[in-house]
Amino acid sequence: MTELCERSCARTWTSVLLGTTLGVLLLVADPAKGADVEKIDWSMLPSTILPLFYPGQSSYQWVRSEEHKRVAKAVENGDPCLECHREEEQDLGTALVVEHSIEPNPVEGKVSLVPLEVQAAHDEVYLYMRFSWKSSGEGPGDMGNFMRYDGAEWQWYGNHRQHEAVVDDGQPAIYPDRLGIMIGDENVDMYPNQGCWMTCHDSMVGMEDQAIEEDVAEHPVVGAIYKQFGLTNSLVRKFLPESRTDETAWDAVASADELKGLREEGKFLDLIIWDAALTNPVGVAADFNVLDVKAADEGRSRLWPNGKMRQGPAYVFDQGAVGFNVLAESDLNDPAKAKHLIVGKTTASADGVAFKEGDILPAHILDVGNAKGSAADVDYAKGSRVDGTYTVVIRRKLDTGHPLDDKILEPGKVYTFGFSVHDDAAGKRAHVVSFPVTVSIGEGEADIQTVTLE
Ligand code: HEC
């Protein structure tokens, strides 16, 4: 690998700059309402190709450890990953995707590098982004978790390829293709330099020192994040070190008052997830944030559990709309069969339906009518997949009006984004990720300069 190189190192990220104001692109009829997102001529906008690579178990703790070749101190002090790793995404991905000291459980056939094409524009109201990448999955990854009736209760059905239910119990490998967009700024300690690695810890699911599930389930905060859905959470997910009172101990969560104070200071991350199964069927993305846990924003998302799991589904398919009430195992490979419960379009109430063993239903519903608040901010995120290549266009208000769980984006300022892609039914940490990427809203030097639409 190369010796240390300064910030001025040549950029490998392919970027074509055409200038930042393209008044010819479209007429914004009413500046107060923003542009018509469907009329943006993306062929006129510059694009940047980001190399997303496979990170193995390179956690917050590992990058600060002795194993990280005598640079633990530098990382501890907040040095940028890219100061030493510019142009190394390909090498890192290749090294980590196979058996390695920080990859004990390689995913068979996993692609180590995914080029993600990014374009970005904004007007007075919205940030618009367009993404394109090639999925390595054979078929469309557009199915989410299912639930299956075993004759007595409902159980989860289908999971990512390395899940024991798939490996040991023969359930189908199902995990939706998805794109994650993490947004932060200088308020979040070290995030501009170290990006997603600030949120990734050894205690998380699939990591070196995964927290004991029973302990997580009993934790009053971490165990309770799905309480309103009748579910216990037994896995640690992303969190920021500042949300802990004892270094990065997953269970040392700061008090509610302290967490509120951190939010008010902007010490949290915004996380938008576009998901081919769980959000795309209604053309939106889900809006999360990361502080003490990864949680949905306030309000109600369009993506919602289908009833209270073990106690049974709230919705079945509408026979009149799709031709059946429930799916059977053999239907899952049939592309002609509806797989998404879209309230008001493909759903009927589950009340009074007599289920039999083997009946399968989606574990989530898409409910546009009841969505509200910050969780419903990303109201346009449409993707399509042609010959394995996804194209997704997303818009989000610059100022969502929800400063406690969204980053309010201001023209002229520079933010740090981190991107991730999941594909080919590989789940959880088996994704590809970017090093931190700077994104400016209009003016401002950055890796990706958002074009101002006029
Ligand atoms: C001060 C320089 C420096 C900084 C900052 C730095 N690294 Fe490293 N990193 C290295 C060196 C040197 C190696 C060892 C290279 C080798 O294995 O040939 C390394 C190795 C790695 C490896 C293992 C590669 C392999 O093949 O075993 C990963 C993963 C990694 N770094 C990730 C990161 C991340 C993520 C960050 C930011 C949070 C980061 N590094 C910050 C210098 C640095």
Boltz pocket constraint, residues with backbone or C-beta under 6 A from the ligand:
constraints:
  - pocket:
      binder: B
      contacts: [[A, 1], [A, 2], [A, 4], [A, 55], [A, 58], [A, 63], [A, 68], [A, 69], [A, 71], [A, 74], [A, 75], [A, 79], [A, 80], [A, 81], [A, 82], [A, 83], [A, 84], [A, 85], [A, 91], [A, 92], [A, 95], [A, 96], [A, 193], [A, 194], [A, 197]]
      max_distance: 6.0
